[in-house]
Amino acid sequence: MLRSVAGKALWERRQSLAAWTVGVVALIAMYAGLYPSISKSVAYTDLINQMPSSLRDLFTAGMPSDLTSGAGYLYIELMSFMAPLVVIAYAVGAGATSIAGDEERHTLDLLLAMPVSRRRVVLEHFAALVGGLIVLAFGMGAALVAFGAAAGMGLSTANVAAAMAHLLMLGAVFGGLALAVGSATGRLSLARAVPSVLAVCAYILNGFGSSVSWLEQARKVSPFYQYIGHDPLRNGLSVGALLVSVATALMFLLAAMSLLGRRDTT
């Protein structure tokens, strides 16, 4: 593994990736344990429905709140906020440290002095980023299927896989952006801050876009809309939305390759 940039990056992140995965599995176990009681609670559903529409839409992205079904419960409690928060936090951290982190640790020059092109360095770092996201998404999906069955949520395994594919690509988009910013500037703080701020803006745009008429069309450019706008946990895979996410992530990857290739890192 240590003979490749991607293998080395994954090896260095093995402990943090394991911690992220264990943490998200524990979170899903907690939500699954609460489901039997919450699904029968009319008061909790009424509380959500009585919120101002704009505030409710911010947390539900305009989708109807249905806590009686397993998919509806997980949409509100996990998939609309906590799951993307965890995945984006991991992806941005991994993408930011890939180039900018190496540069601030003064190890990037040593790597580039070896017989490996700058484009390959960026490509392998992106591959390691996606590899980590696959591990995280697989752990999350397996936990949803296992704990969902134990709690009687009635989840479709195919729809869980579809939701994880969309979630993985959401992480790849913002992780790719962090990689591109790091390749352009070599500054770890910017590589973390820029995608984090834009992720918050994209989340707000997707949430308010369902209730604010003049934001309705702009909402569709948000990566969060591509991730959850059609509710994959209930409706399955959206090929069109997934392709948009793939194209966006690849655009950031190509930008990172070009930016690092033209920048003087000495």
Secondary structure, 3 states (H helix, E strand, C coil): CCCCHHHHHHHHCHHHHHHHHHHHHHHHHHHHHHHHHHCCCHHHHHHHHCCCHHHHHHHHCCCCCCCCCHHHHHHHHHHCCHHHHHHHHHHHHHHHHHHHHHHHCCCHHHHHCCCCCHHHHHHHHHHHHHHHHHHHHHHHHHHHHHHHHHCCCCCCHHHHHHHHHHHHHHHHHHHHHHHHHHHHHCCHHHHHHHHHHHHHHHHHHHHHHCCCHHHCCHHHHCHHHHHHCCCHHHHCCCHHHHHHHHHHHHHHHHHHHHHHHHCCCC
